[in-house]
Amino acid sequence: MSQRTNHYNLRVHHVCDMVRDFGQELTLGTHPYGHSYSKIFHRIFTKDSQIRFIIENDDVCQNCCKLIKNQCIDSIHHRKDFFSKQEFNNYLDQRIIDILEIDIMKEYSIQEFIPYLETYCENINTIYHGNEEENTKKRLQNVLRGINRIKTLFLQP
């Protein structure tokens, strides 16, 4: 019997958010927008999940009421330099991919992504420059907790 592999096309910031939420040990339910974040969150922290990083609307965005003709029509309010969530997400994902030197032609398991997450943490202030410092500090703490949980799940004998 062959083992089933789950393949996901994801924005890198969505994976970083999932690791943050994993670090907080959140129990996620259905989001009011109807997107697939919680569904993927509950599946991604397994040995048989593979992630390919993209800079466009991804598997999380499926079924979202804010996704119209494959464009996110949602807005953000936590920054002064962006209003469009689509534009900010594209900017953020490209920034993270460049800083972490992610090969977007490759697929990664969550455990293979750990070194990139560690680089993400080392560069988090640069990545989120323009966000409130306190939020970035809290994000860092929770991502570090998430990394430790992943290591415990996958790398301990």
ChimeraX commands (.cxc) that place a marker at each C-alpha (Angstrom):
marker #1 position 0.00,0.00,0.00 radius 0.5
marker #1 position 1.47,3.38,-0.98 radius 0.5
marker #1 position 1.53,6.29,1.40 radius 0.5
marker #1 position -0.66,9.25,0.40 radius 0.5
marker #1 position 1.08,12.59,0.12 radius 0.5
marker #1 position -0.71,15.91,0.52 radius 0.5
marker #1 position 0.62,18.57,-1.86 radius 0.5
marker #1 position -0.11,22.22,-1.17 radius 0.5
marker #1 position 0.61,25.37,-3.15 radius 0.5
marker #1 position 1.00,27.99,-0.44 radius 0.5
marker #1 position 2.11,31.53,0.15 radius 0.5
marker #1 position 5.16,31.47,2.40 radius 0.5
marker #1 position 3.58,33.94,4.83 radius 0.5
marker #1 position 0.63,31.55,5.26 radius 0.5
marker #1 position 3.03,28.78,6.30 radius 0.5
marker #1 position 4.82,31.17,8.70 radius 0.5
marker #1 position 1.41,32.15,10.12 radius 0.5
marker #1 position 0.53,28.48,10.57 radius 0.5
marker #1 position 3.79,27.86,12.44 radius 0.5
marker #1 position 3.00,30.90,14.62 radius 0.5
marker #1 position -0.48,29.51,15.34 radius 0.5
marker #1 position 0.98,26.03,15.93 radius 0.5
marker #1 position 3.30,27.63,18.50 radius 0.5
marker #1 position 0.27,29.09,20.25 radius 0.5
marker #1 position -1.37,25.65,20.19 radius 0.5
marker #1 position -4.47,27.19,18.68 radius 0.5
marker #1 position -7.52,25.13,17.85 radius 0.5
marker #1 position -8.78,26.59,14.62 radius 0.5
marker #1 position -12.29,26.28,13.30 radius 0.5
marker #1 position -13.97,27.54,10.17 radius 0.5
marker #1 position -13.19,31.18,9.40 radius 0.5
marker #1 position -16.11,33.54,8.62 radius 0.5
marker #1 position -14.55,34.22,5.16 radius 0.5
marker #1 position -14.79,30.50,4.34 radius 0.5
marker #1 position -11.15,30.08,3.27 radius 0.5
marker #1 position -9.19,26.86,3.79 radius 0.5
marker #1 position -6.63,28.04,6.38 radius 0.5
marker #1 position -7.85,25.83,9.24 radius 0.5
marker #1 position -8.28,22.79,6.99 radius 0.5
marker #1 position -4.69,23.05,5.72 radius 0.5
marker #1 position -3.38,24.01,9.18 radius 0.5
marker #1 position -4.70,20.72,10.55 radius 0.5
marker #1 position -3.00,18.74,7.76 radius 0.5
marker #1 position 0.31,20.48,7.17 radius 0.5
marker #1 position 2.10,19.31,10.32 radius 0.5
marker #1 position 2.41,15.73,9.10 radius 0.5
marker #1 position 5.23,13.72,7.54 radius 0.5
marker #1 position 3.32,13.28,4.29 radius 0.5
marker #1 position 2.64,16.94,3.45 radius 0.5
marker #1 position 4.64,18.72,0.76 radius 0.5
marker #1 position 4.59,22.48,0.18 radius 0.5
marker #1 position 5.42,24.43,-2.97 radius 0.5
marker #1 position 5.69,28.16,-2.39 radius 0.5
marker #1 position 3.92,30.54,-4.73 radius 0.5
marker #1 position 3.40,34.30,-4.92 radius 0.5
marker #1 position -0.27,34.33,-5.82 radius 0.5
marker #1 position -3.52,33.27,-4.28 radius 0.5
marker #1 position -2.98,29.79,-2.91 radius 0.5
marker #1 position -4.76,26.73,-1.55 radius 0.5
marker #1 position -5.61,28.67,1.63 radius 0.5
marker #1 position -7.53,31.20,-0.45 radius 0.5
marker #1 position -9.87,28.53,-1.84 radius 0.5
marker #1 position -13.53,29.21,-1.05 radius 0.5
marker #1 position -12.76,32.64,0.47 radius 0.5
marker #1 position -15.60,35.10,0.01 radius 0.5
marker #1 position -13.01,37.87,-0.48 radius 0.5
marker #1 position -11.51,36.13,-3.53 radius 0.5
marker #1 position -13.22,37.46,-6.66 radius 0.5
marker #1 position -11.96,36.41,-10.11 radius 0.5
marker #1 position -8.79,35.13,-8.43 radius 0.5
marker #1 position -8.10,38.53,-6.83 radius 0.5
marker #1 position -8.29,39.26,-3.12 radius 0.5
marker #1 position -10.56,42.24,-2.59 radius 0.5
marker #1 position -9.86,42.46,1.14 radius 0.5
marker #1 position -8.01,45.41,2.66 radius 0.5
marker #1 position -5.51,45.81,5.47 radius 0.5
marker #1 position -5.47,48.51,8.12 radius 0.5
marker #1 position -2.33,47.81,10.16 radius 0.5
marker #1 position 0.01,49.68,7.79 radius 0.5
marker #1 position 0.08,53.06,6.11 radius 0.5
marker #1 position 1.97,51.97,2.97 radius 0.5
marker #1 position -0.56,49.36,1.78 radius 0.5
marker #1 position -4.34,49.19,1.58 radius 0.5
marker #1 position -4.82,46.19,-0.73 radius 0.5
marker #1 position -4.31,42.84,0.99 radius 0.5
marker #1 position -3.42,41.29,-2.40 radius 0.5
marker #1 position -0.62,43.83,-2.98 radius 0.5
marker #1 position 0.69,43.53,0.57 radius 0.5
marker #1 position 0.66,39.71,0.49 radius 0.5
marker #1 position 2.53,39.67,-2.83 radius 0.5
marker #1 position 5.09,42.13,-1.44 radius 0.5
marker #1 position 5.47,40.19,1.82 radius 0.5
marker #1 position 5.82,36.80,0.13 radius 0.5
marker #1 position 8.44,38.06,-2.33 radius 0.5
marker #1 position 10.34,39.68,0.55 radius 0.5
marker #1 position 10.33,36.46,2.61 radius 0.5
marker #1 position 11.32,34.30,-0.39 radius 0.5
marker #1 position 14.21,36.64,-1.22 radius 0.5
marker #1 position 15.50,36.92,2.36 radius 0.5
marker #1 position 15.18,33.18,3.07 radius 0.5
marker #1 position 16.50,32.25,-0.40 radius 0.5
marker #1 position 13.67,29.78,-0.95 radius 0.5
marker #1 position 13.78,27.75,-4.15 radius 0.5
marker #1 position 10.22,28.11,-5.45 radius 0.5
marker #1 position 10.78,25.23,-7.87 radius 0.5
marker #1 position 11.24,22.80,-4.98 radius 0.5
marker #1 position 8.70,21.18,-2.64 radius 0.5
marker #1 position 9.36,21.15,1.11 radius 0.5
marker #1 position 8.03,19.16,4.01 radius 0.5
marker #1 position 7.38,21.17,7.16 radius 0.5
marker #1 position 10.43,19.58,8.81 radius 0.5
marker #1 position 12.64,20.47,5.80 radius 0.5
marker #1 position 11.41,24.04,6.16 radius 0.5
marker #1 position 12.77,24.41,9.74 radius 0.5
marker #1 position 16.12,26.00,8.73 radius 0.5
marker #1 position 14.21,28.55,6.66 radius 0.5
marker #1 position 11.95,29.28,9.61 radius 0.5
marker #1 position 15.02,29.87,11.77 radius 0.5
marker #1 position 16.34,32.34,9.16 radius 0.5
marker #1 position 12.88,33.92,9.11 radius 0.5
marker #1 position 13.12,34.47,12.88 radius 0.5
marker #1 position 16.61,35.97,12.57 radius 0.5
marker #1 position 15.29,38.45,9.99 radius 0.5
marker #1 position 11.79,39.03,11.32 radius 0.5
marker #1 position 12.31,42.74,12.08 radius 0.5
marker #1 position 13.48,43.34,8.50 radius 0.5
marker #1 position 10.69,41.24,7.01 radius 0.5
marker #1 position 7.96,43.04,8.98 radius 0.5
marker #1 position 9.50,46.52,8.93 radius 0.5
marker #1 position 6.52,48.86,8.98 radius 0.5
marker #1 position 4.42,46.71,11.32 radius 0.5
marker #1 position 4.04,47.49,15.02 radius 0.5
marker #1 position 7.12,46.30,16.92 radius 0.5
marker #1 position 5.09,44.66,19.68 radius 0.5
marker #1 position 3.17,42.53,17.16 radius 0.5
marker #1 position 6.42,41.49,15.49 radius 0.5
marker #1 position 7.93,40.56,18.87 radius 0.5
marker #1 position 4.86,38.45,19.74 radius 0.5
marker #1 position 4.99,36.83,16.28 radius 0.5
marker #1 position 8.66,35.92,16.84 radius 0.5
marker #1 position 7.93,34.29,20.22 radius 0.5
marker #1 position 5.12,32.19,18.78 radius 0.5
marker #1 position 7.03,31.15,15.66 radius 0.5
marker #1 position 9.93,30.01,17.88 radius 0.5
marker #1 position 7.45,27.98,19.94 radius 0.5
marker #1 position 6.06,26.53,16.72 radius 0.5
marker #1 position 9.54,25.54,15.52 radius 0.5
marker #1 position 10.17,23.79,18.82 radius 0.5
marker #1 position 6.87,21.91,18.54 radius 0.5
marker #1 position 7.72,20.82,14.98 radius 0.5
marker #1 position 11.16,19.64,16.12 radius 0.5
marker #1 position 9.56,17.68,18.94 radius 0.5
marker #1 position 7.06,16.09,16.57 radius 0.5
marker #1 position 9.45,15.19,13.76 radius 0.5
marker #1 position 13.05,15.28,14.91 radius 0.5
marker #1 position 12.99,13.57,18.29 radius 0.5
marker #1 position 13.78,9.81,18.26 radius 0.5
marker link #1:1,2 radius 0.2
marker link #1:2,3 radius 0.2
marker link #1:3,4 radius 0.2
marker link #1:4,5 radius 0.2
marker link #1:5,6 radius 0.2
marker link #1:6,7 radius 0.2
marker link #1:7,8 radius 0.2
marker link #1:8,9 radius 0.2
marker link #1:9,10 radius 0.2
marker link #1:10,11 radius 0.2
marker link #1:11,12 radius 0.2
marker link #1:12,13 radius 0.2
marker link #1:13,14 radius 0.2
marker link #1:14,15 radius 0.2
marker link #1:15,16 radius 0.2
marker link #1:16,17 radius 0.2
marker link #1:17,18 radius 0.2
marker link #1:18,19 radius 0.2
marker link #1:19,20 radius 0.2
marker link #1:20,21 radius 0.2
marker link #1:21,22 radius 0.2
marker link #1:22,23 radius 0.2
marker link #1:23,24 radius 0.2
marker link #1:24,25 radius 0.2
marker link #1:25,26 radius 0.2
marker link #1:26,27 radius 0.2
marker link #1:27,28 radius 0.2
marker link #1:28,29 radius 0.2
marker link #1:29,30 radius 0.2
marker link #1:30,31 radius 0.2
marker link #1:31,32 radius 0.2
marker link #1:32,33 radius 0.2
marker link #1:33,34 radius 0.2
marker link #1:34,35 radius 0.2
marker link #1:35,36 radius 0.2
marker link #1:36,37 radius 0.2
marker link #1:37,38 radius 0.2
marker link #1:38,39 radius 0.2
marker link #1:39,40 radius 0.2
marker link #1:40,41 radius 0.2
marker link #1:41,42 radius 0.2
marker link #1:42,43 radius 0.2
marker link #1:43,44 radius 0.2
marker link #1:44,45 radius 0.2
marker link #1:45,46 radius 0.2
marker link #1:46,47 radius 0.2
marker link #1:47,48 radius 0.2
marker link #1:48,49 radius 0.2
marker link #1:49,50 radius 0.2
marker link #1:50,51 radius 0.2
marker link #1:51,52 radius 0.2
marker link #1:52,53 radius 0.2
marker link #1:53,54 radius 0.2
marker link #1:54,55 radius 0.2
marker link #1:55,56 radius 0.2
marker link #1:56,57 radius 0.2
marker link #1:57,58 radius 0.2
marker link #1:58,59 radius 0.2
marker link #1:59,60 radius 0.2
marker link #1:60,61 radius 0.2
marker link #1:61,62 radius 0.2
marker link #1:62,63 radius 0.2
marker link #1:63,64 radius 0.2
marker link #1:64,65 radius 0.2
marker link #1:65,66 radius 0.2
marker link #1:66,67 radius 0.2
marker link #1:67,68 radius 0.2
marker link #1:68,69 radius 0.2
marker link #1:69,70 radius 0.2
marker link #1:70,71 radius 0.2
marker link #1:71,72 radius 0.2
marker link #1:72,73 radius 0.2
marker link #1:73,74 radius 0.2
marker link #1:74,75 radius 0.2
marker link #1:75,76 radius 0.2
marker link #1:76,77 radius 0.2
marker link #1:77,78 radius 0.2
marker link #1:78,79 radius 0.2
marker link #1:79,80 radius 0.2
marker link #1:80,81 radius 0.2
marker link #1:81,82 radius 0.2
marker link #1:82,83 radius 0.2
marker link #1:83,84 radius 0.2
marker link #1:84,85 radius 0.2
marker link #1:85,86 radius 0.2
marker link #1:86,87 radius 0.2
marker link #1:87,88 radius 0.2
marker link #1:88,89 radius 0.2
marker link #1:89,90 radius 0.2
marker link #1:90,91 radius 0.2
marker link #1:91,92 radius 0.2
marker link #1:92,93 radius 0.2
marker link #1:93,94 radius 0.2
marker link #1:94,95 radius 0.2
marker link #1:95,96 radius 0.2
marker link #1:96,97 radius 0.2
marker link #1:97,98 radius 0.2
marker link #1:98,99 radius 0.2
marker link #1:99,100 radius 0.2
marker link #1:100,101 radius 0.2
marker link #1:101,102 radius 0.2
marker link #1:102,103 radius 0.2
marker link #1:103,104 radius 0.2
marker link #1:104,105 radius 0.2
marker link #1:105,106 radius 0.2
marker link #1:106,107 radius 0.2
marker link #1:107,108 radius 0.2
marker link #1:108,109 radius 0.2
marker link #1:109,110 radius 0.2
marker link #1:110,111 radius 0.2
marker link #1:111,112 radius 0.2
marker link #1:112,113 radius 0.2
marker link #1:113,114 radius 0.2
marker link #1:114,115 radius 0.2
marker link #1:115,116 radius 0.2
marker link #1:116,117 radius 0.2
marker link #1:117,118 radius 0.2
marker link #1:118,119 radius 0.2
marker link #1:119,120 radius 0.2
marker link #1:120,121 radius 0.2
marker link #1:121,122 radius 0.2
marker link #1:122,123 radius 0.2
marker link #1:123,124 radius 0.2
marker link #1:124,125 radius 0.2
marker link #1:125,126 radius 0.2
marker link #1:126,127 radius 0.2
marker link #1:127,128 radius 0.2
marker link #1:128,129 radius 0.2
marker link #1:129,130 radius 0.2
marker link #1:130,131 radius 0.2
marker link #1:131,132 radius 0.2
marker link #1:132,133 radius 0.2
marker link #1:133,134 radius 0.2
marker link #1:134,135 radius 0.2
marker link #1:135,136 radius 0.2
marker link #1:136,137 radius 0.2
marker link #1:137,138 radius 0.2
marker link #1:138,139 radius 0.2
marker link #1:139,140 radius 0.2
marker link #1:140,141 radius 0.2
marker link #1:141,142 radius 0.2
marker link #1:142,143 radius 0.2
marker link #1:143,144 radius 0.2
marker link #1:144,145 radius 0.2
marker link #1:145,146 radius 0.2
marker link #1:146,147 radius 0.2
marker link #1:147,148 radius 0.2
marker link #1:148,149 radius 0.2
marker link #1:149,150 radius 0.2
marker link #1:150,151 radius 0.2
marker link #1:151,152 radius 0.2
marker link #1:152,153 radius 0.2
marker link #1:153,154 radius 0.2
marker link #1:154,155 radius 0.2
marker link #1:155,156 radius 0.2
marker link #1:156,157 radius 0.2
view
